[in-house]
Amino acid sequence: MIIRPINDQLAVADQLEVHDLSTVKSEGFVSVVCNRPDEEGEPHATADDMAAKAAELGLEFRYLPVNGAMITDEDVAGQAALLAELPKPILTYCRSGARCAKLWALSESGKQDVNTLVEAVDKTGLSIVDIAHRL
């Protein structure tokens, strides 16, 4: 698990497993959002398993599966709503963290300068250059 802070209220991570949630909580996160569909790629922890463990630990958990190759405006609106409503700080995760970073940047489009968004994600070691035209 690699946690990459975007700002003091949000970080993105690669695929989490159930046992990672204890560390997530100890790192100070209070909410977790999964953006990776259960059926995507190699076997990984399901959203139901993650939600059960999160509830046991007192973490908020939401599942918003997004196809990373085709992020829609509805996906962005859904992510923006979750980021606005959930208690902070929030950790979002997917296979690598890139999809989560893209969703955040797209949800901030029009609120922050494009260069600011690109730089914020670049600092994490991820890139959103491929979606810059949408920002």
Contacts in CASP RR format, 6 or more apart in sequence:
PFRMAT RR
TARGET T0000
AUTHOR 0000-0000-0000
METHOD contacts of the structure
MODEL  1
MIIRPINDQLAVADQLEVHDLSTVKSEGFVSVVCNRPDEEGEPHATADDM
AAKAAELGLEFRYLPVNGAMITDEDVAGQAALLAELPKPILTYCRSGARC
AKLWALSESGKQDVNTLVEAVDKTGLSIVDIAHRL
1 13 0 8 1.000
1 14 0 8 1.000
1 15 0 8 1.000
1 16 0 8 1.000
1 17 0 8 1.000
1 20 0 8 1.000
1 23 0 8 1.000
2 13 0 8 1.000
2 14 0 8 1.000
3 11 0 8 1.000
3 12 0 8 1.000
3 13 0 8 1.000
3 24 0 8 1.000
3 27 0 8 1.000
3 91 0 8 1.000
4 11 0 8 1.000
4 12 0 8 1.000
4 13 0 8 1.000
4 97 0 8 1.000
4 101 0 8 1.000
4 124 0 8 1.000
4 125 0 8 1.000
4 126 0 8 1.000
5 11 0 8 1.000
5 124 0 8 1.000
6 12 0 8 1.000
6 101 0 8 1.000
6 104 0 8 1.000
6 120 0 8 1.000
6 121 0 8 1.000
6 124 0 8 1.000
7 120 0 8 1.000
8 89 0 8 1.000
9 88 0 8 1.000
9 89 0 8 1.000
9 90 0 8 1.000
10 83 0 8 1.000
10 88 0 8 1.000
10 89 0 8 1.000
10 90 0 8 1.000
10 91 0 8 1.000
10 92 0 8 1.000
10 104 0 8 1.000
11 29 0 8 1.000
11 89 0 8 1.000
11 90 0 8 1.000
11 91 0 8 1.000
11 92 0 8 1.000
12 91 0 8 1.000
12 92 0 8 1.000
12 93 0 8 1.000
12 94 0 8 1.000
12 97 0 8 1.000
12 98 0 8 1.000
12 100 0 8 1.000
12 101 0 8 1.000
12 104 0 8 1.000
12 124 0 8 1.000
12 126 0 8 1.000
13 91 0 8 1.000
13 92 0 8 1.000
13 93 0 8 1.000
13 97 0 8 1.000
13 100 0 8 1.000
14 93 0 8 1.000
14 94 0 8 1.000
14 95 0 8 1.000
14 96 0 8 1.000
14 97 0 8 1.000
15 36 0 8 1.000
15 44 0 8 1.000
15 45 0 8 1.000
15 93 0 8 1.000
15 94 0 8 1.000
15 95 0 8 1.000
15 96 0 8 1.000
16 24 0 8 1.000
16 32 0 8 1.000
16 34 0 8 1.000
16 45 0 8 1.000
16 50 0 8 1.000
16 93 0 8 1.000
17 44 0 8 1.000
17 45 0 8 1.000
18 45 0 8 1.000
18 49 0 8 1.000
18 50 0 8 1.000
18 53 0 8 1.000
21 32 0 8 1.000
21 50 0 8 1.000
21 53 0 8 1.000
21 54 0 8 1.000
21 57 0 8 1.000
21 59 0 8 1.000
22 57 0 8 1.000
24 32 0 8 1.000
24 59 0 8 1.000
24 91 0 8 1.000
25 57 0 8 1.000
25 58 0 8 1.000
25 59 0 8 1.000
27 91 0 8 1.000
28 89 0 8 1.000
29 59 0 8 1.000
29 89 0 8 1.000
29 90 0 8 1.000
29 91 0 8 1.000
30 59 0 8 1.000
30 60 0 8 1.000
30 86 0 8 1.000
30 87 0 8 1.000
30 88 0 8 1.000
30 89 0 8 1.000
30 90 0 8 1.000
31 59 0 8 1.000
31 60 0 8 1.000
31 61 0 8 1.000
31 62 0 8 1.000
31 86 0 8 1.000
31 87 0 8 1.000
31 88 0 8 1.000
31 89 0 8 1.000
31 90 0 8 1.000
31 91 0 8 1.000
32 50 0 8 1.000
32 54 0 8 1.000
32 59 0 8 1.000
32 60 0 8 1.000
32 61 0 8 1.000
32 62 0 8 1.000
32 90 0 8 1.000
32 91 0 8 1.000
32 92 0 8 1.000
32 93 0 8 1.000
33 61 0 8 1.000
33 62 0 8 1.000
33 63 0 8 1.000
33 64 0 8 1.000
33 79 0 8 1.000
33 82 0 8 1.000
33 83 0 8 1.000
33 86 0 8 1.000
33 90 0 8 1.000
33 91 0 8 1.000
33 92 0 8 1.000
33 93 0 8 1.000
33 100 0 8 1.000
34 47 0 8 1.000
34 50 0 8 1.000
34 61 0 8 1.000
34 62 0 8 1.000
34 63 0 8 1.000
34 64 0 8 1.000
34 65 0 8 1.000
34 92 0 8 1.000
34 93 0 8 1.000
34 94 0 8 1.000
35 64 0 8 1.000
35 65 0 8 1.000
35 66 0 8 1.000
35 79 0 8 1.000
35 92 0 8 1.000
35 93 0 8 1.000
35 94 0 8 1.000
35 99 0 8 1.000
35 100 0 8 1.000
35 103 0 8 1.000
36 44 0 8 1.000
36 65 0 8 1.000
36 66 0 8 1.000
36 93 0 8 1.000
36 94 0 8 1.000
36 95 0 8 1.000
36 99 0 8 1.000
37 65 0 8 1.000
37 66 0 8 1.000
37 67 0 8 1.000
38 44 0 8 1.000
38 46 0 8 1.000
38 47 0 8 1.000
38 65 0 8 1.000
40 65 0 8 1.000
40 95 0 8 1.000
41 95 0 8 1.000
47 61 0 8 1.000
47 63 0 8 1.000
47 65 0 8 1.000
50 61 0 8 1.000
50 63 0 8 1.000
51 61 0 8 1.000
51 63 0 8 1.000
54 60 0 8 1.000
54 61 0 8 1.000
55 61 0 8 1.000
60 86 0 8 1.000
60 87 0 8 1.000
62 82 0 8 1.000
62 86 0 8 1.000
64 75 0 8 1.000
64 78 0 8 1.000
64 79 0 8 1.000
64 82 0 8 1.000
66 75 0 8 1.000
66 79 0 8 1.000
66 94 0 8 1.000
66 99 0 8 1.000
66 103 0 8 1.000
68 94 0 8 1.000
68 99 0 8 1.000
68 102 0 8 1.000
71 99 0 8 1.000
71 102 0 8 1.000
71 103 0 8 1.000
71 106 0 8 1.000
71 131 0 8 1.000
75 103 0 8 1.000
76 103 0 8 1.000
76 106 0 8 1.000
76 107 0 8 1.000
77 107 0 8 1.000
79 92 0 8 1.000
79 103 0 8 1.000
79 104 0 8 1.000
79 106 0 8 1.000
79 107 0 8 1.000
80 107 0 8 1.000
82 90 0 8 1.000
83 90 0 8 1.000
83 104 0 8 1.000
83 107 0 8 1.000
92 100 0 8 1.000
92 103 0 8 1.000
92 104 0 8 1.000
93 100 0 8 1.000
94 100 0 8 1.000
96 126 0 8 1.000
97 126 0 8 1.000
98 126 0 8 1.000
98 127 0 8 1.000
98 128 0 8 1.000
101 121 0 8 1.000
101 124 0 8 1.000
101 126 0 8 1.000
101 128 0 8 1.000
102 128 0 8 1.000
102 131 0 8 1.000
104 121 0 8 1.000
105 117 0 8 1.000
105 118 0 8 1.000
105 120 0 8 1.000
105 121 0 8 1.000
105 128 0 8 1.000
105 131 0 8 1.000
105 135 0 8 1.000
106 131 0 8 1.000
106 134 0 8 1.000
106 135 0 8 1.000
108 117 0 8 1.000
109 117 0 8 1.000
109 134 0 8 1.000
109 135 0 8 1.000
110 135 0 8 1.000
114 132 0 8 1.000
114 135 0 8 1.000
117 128 0 8 1.000
117 135 0 8 1.000
118 128 0 8 1.000
118 129 0 8 1.000
118 132 0 8 1.000
118 135 0 8 1.000
121 127 0 8 1.000
121 128 0 8 1.000
128 135 0 8 1.000
END
